Amino acid sequence: MVYEDRYCSRCTNWKDLGDGRGFGCPIWDMHFVHNGTQEEQIKLILESFIPTKDNGFPDKCVMFNRTEDEIEGQLHFGDKKEGSNG
């Protein structure tokens, strides 16, 4: 669940239906179903969407798209916080 917390739950492609029917996205579903396969073609497809870093851990999904809430909550370089003199 660490990967989901770090990336998936912050992505616009992540769907939580909230009615018990499920959650996820097509990329996560594909990884969930096929992770651990020995078929090279499938391994290459999985790797193309969620690449593995040099340290062996998964990197950010290429389809990752931050949610509006997260974007609005961040300051951009050069922005000032309200009430700051900086």
Secondary structure, 3 states (H helix, E strand, C coil): CHHHHHCHHHECCCEECCCCCCEECHHHHHHHHHCCCCCHHHHHHHHHHCCECCCCCECCCCCCCECHHHHHCCCCCCCCCCCCCC
